[in-house]
Amino acid sequence: MNGNAITKAITLAGFAALAGLGTMIGSTAATASTATATDGHTVAYVRAGVIYSSDGTTETRLTEDEVNARPRFSPDGTKLAYLHNNTVWVMNADGGDKHQVSDRTAGGPSWSPDGKWIAYAALSCTGGPGVFRVGTVGGTASEPLFPASCRDQAAPEVAYVMEQPEEATTVTPNLVDRLRTDDAVAWSPDGSKIAFRGGECESIADNCLSIGNVVAGTERAIDYYGGGGSGTSGFGVVPAWRADGQKVAWTTYTEDGTAVRVTEADLDGANRRQVGAADDREMVYAGTRTGVLTAAHQGHSWITAVNLATGARTPLHQGSQPTVSA
């Protein structure tokens, strides 16, 4: 990771030792002792439509306007893909060299492990959510990946707009409605799969979450709600892969009085468990032992580190939609 990426992003402290960290880290920044005890992970995040990073003491604004969402670090940590006015852009980790790479409106992006492609959600040829990929250098046309039946068809011209994710202290109806259609996608660490909302499972379910094989084009549903798939209404969105590729986590909501929460499971949907606390959402992994998610804290949404074994929590910064460098 280059020097700018380190000095312009918040340094997560001692993830291997998070079981012993249960204290809050200030209202707007981490303490110096926490910032210096680093194992190399960095975080970027969003507040009020602006993407921020921090050196652990002072927050740095990376985007000028307030129409940005879903930052995602490149595999080498030197760049961020993000949504700007609902199109995919890329910038350096220090906020420089901003440029558009997608040729159509999009949902939350994700890098391929080799850094050559960015996957994103957009309206497919079927009229439902689909997954496309575009080259990271820009100037290339997007290619449909899922559904596989759309791979030899032209992309629809109808605009696809994802509402800018909100910052909320509790799970309000507006937040639930926004999360329901949050189309963030996640490329697996080995590059062979992409997790995304929707898919072929929507032929029987009202809402579902799928894992697609990038080469074969096949899909497997790991979570589904309503319709013939389940008697419970709800949704599963914003997937993330553990670094070893053996687990997937996503944000879950069921309309039975259960709070929004983070679910972790095997790739076939087995061995499910809740990670974190009620109303947590949008988790990404920092290695295999730590999750970084959005949680309610001090009346706002905060980026919070959670030890996946012990549940110990460390609030890091006010904001949401975290991304963690490798």
Protein Blocks (a to p, Z undefined) as FASTA:
>chain_A
ZZklmmmpccdehkllmmmpcbdehjkbccfklmmmcghiacdddeehiacddehlaccd
fbfblcbghiacdfkopaccddeehiacdddfkopaiacfbfbdcddddddfklpaccdd
dddfkopacdddddfkgoiacddfbdfklmmcccdfbdcddddddddfbdcfklmmmmmm
mccdcddfkopaccdeedjklmmbmbdcddddfklopacdfbdeehjlbcbecddehiad
dfklpaccddddddehpacddddddfkopaiacehjehiahiacehjlbccddddeehia
cdddddfknopacdfbgcehiaddZZ
